[in-house]
Amino acid sequence: MKRRRPTTQKEAESLAIQALAFIAGESERIGPFLAATGIGPDMIRAAAREPDFLAGVLDYLAGDEALLVAFATAADINPFDIPVARDILAGRNSR
């Protein structure tokens, strides 16, 4: 059963943190992410407290279809929920 679409800031943050954990879970995923963002592994925890960084995590995920589908499958969500959560984090009304 798919989880429902994120509708609040807290739900969007939770989804983005889950996506970050998914990316960080394997070296094949985290290496390219760190290279693309320019952030060091020691800075991830602090950065993860920032909505803009979390929106960037979702942007990164959405930019790689295979990664997006793998995460959506693992998280049991609709892949189209990622841009909805990203818009919420960016302060845009996605409705």
C-alpha positions in Angstrom: 0.0 0.0 0.0 1.5 3.3 -1.1 1.9 6.0 1.5 -0.2 9.1 1.0 1.3 12.2 -0.8 3.1 14.6 1.5 1.0 17.7 2.3 2.9 19.4 5.2 6.3 20.8 5.7 7.0 18.1 8.3 5.9 15.3 5.9 8.1 16.7 3.1 11.1 17.0 5.4 10.6 13.4 6.6 10.4 12.2 3.0 13.6 14.2 2.1 15.5 12.8 5.1 14.4 9.3 4.1 15.7 10.0 0.6 19.0 11.2 2.0 19.3 8.1 4.1 18.6 6.0 1.0 21.3 7.9 -0.9 23.8 7.6 1.9 23.0 3.9 2.4 25.4 2.8 -0.4 28.7 4.1 -1.5 27.7 3.9 -5.1 25.0 6.4 -4.3 26.6 8.7 -1.8 29.8 9.4 -3.8 28.1 11.0 -6.8 25.8 12.9 -4.4 28.7 14.4 -2.5 30.4 15.2 -5.7 27.3 16.9 -7.2 26.6 18.9 -4.1 30.1 19.8 -3.0 29.2 19.0 0.6 31.5 16.8 2.7 30.3 13.8 4.6 31.0 15.5 7.8 28.6 18.3 6.9 25.5 16.2 6.0 23.9 16.1 9.4 24.0 19.9 9.9 22.9 20.5 6.3 20.0 18.1 6.7 18.4 20.6 9.1 17.9 23.1 6.3 14.8 22.9 4.1 16.8 24.3 1.1 19.3 21.4 1.4 16.5 18.9 1.8 14.8 20.3 -1.3 18.1 19.9 -3.1 18.2 16.3 -2.0 14.9 15.8 -3.7 16.0 17.7 -6.8 19.1 15.4 -7.0 16.9 12.3 -6.7 14.4 13.6 -9.3 17.4 14.1 -11.7 18.2 10.5 -11.9 15.3 8.4 -13.0 16.8 5.0 -11.9 17.6 6.4 -8.5 14.2 8.0 -8.2 12.4 4.7 -9.1 14.6 2.7 -6.7 13.9 5.1 -3.8 10.2 5.2 -4.6 10.0 1.4 -4.6 12.0 1.1 -1.4 9.9 3.8 0.3 6.6 2.5 -1.1 5.7 5.9 -2.5 4.6 7.3 -5.9 7.6 8.8 -7.7 5.5 11.9 -8.4 5.4 12.6 -4.7 9.0 13.7 -4.9 8.4 17.0 -6.8 5.4 17.7 -4.5 7.6 17.4 -1.4 10.3 19.5 -3.1 7.8 22.3 -3.8 6.6 22.2 -0.2 10.2 22.5 1.1 10.9 25.3 -1.4 7.8 27.2 0.0 5.8 26.8 -3.2 2.2 25.6 -3.1 2.1 22.5 -5.2 -1.7 22.4 -5.5 
